[in-house]
């Protein structure tokens, strides 16, 4: 499946800000089963400098520096990507048990951002939670395979938590979302990370996009999609990282488009930064995820003024 993704962010500042520095993580990083065909990033006003780099996790980053005062910032990322189905049958897959996986991860020789050991531990947005650890215990029996345990945990979150965009903020910690049993995809992913790591399963936060299919007879609404988040669990040497989407109770396949992977949201946030100035700000984000050939009205990647 080939997709065109257009992600537009517009920020309005109440008063001019200066010396603005932003990190933009919207260019998809390398991922098994996915090929980036082309990518374009446009910024208005044009930055003084743009520095592209990689890491420290599985992430591509563009570092923007804007010297002149600004009251409005528009960042548009456009890319085409080909996503292939996994080359194995999960129904027939054999994975290590929950009791085995920590030792296997610690003994693994991969010290790159894909290596499992770094994803065993707490991180700034995913601190330990005794309440979540105890809640997850029935779903993560030591003798269960990682694949079985991950599926059970994903299903429990899907069943017991309600999607509510007003319940949490971007900086809400998983313990608070757990008490409310409400939140968004970021919260559900963070809760699953806390639970998996508590039982020794390497667990990573994945940022990306999800193909949405409109109801029968209804047109797809251009720009109405959003970024999405799910969890990748390391399932041993043979299978590697497998995506679990607790928001939709689904294993990540061709409807999930990978952008970046880190320890939690802070490592892969689409945009963050600092600036000199005060006052409030308002951000609006629109995302469009279109299978190739479905909508000929999308702006072309080569058009820097579109969006």
Protein Blocks (a to p, Z undefined) as FASTA:
>chain_A
ZZddddddddddfbdcehiacdddfbccddehiacfbdcdddddddfbdcddedjbdcdd
dddddfbdcfbdcddddddddddddfbdfklpccddfklmmmmmmmpcbfbfkbmklmmp
ccfklccdfklmmmmmmmmcfklcfklmmmmmmmmmmmmpccdfklpcfklcfklmmmno
pacfklmmmmmmmmmmmnopacddddddddddddehiacdehiaccdddddddebjklop
adddfknopacdfkbccfbdcfblmlmgfbgcddededddddddddddddehkamkbccf
klmkgZZ
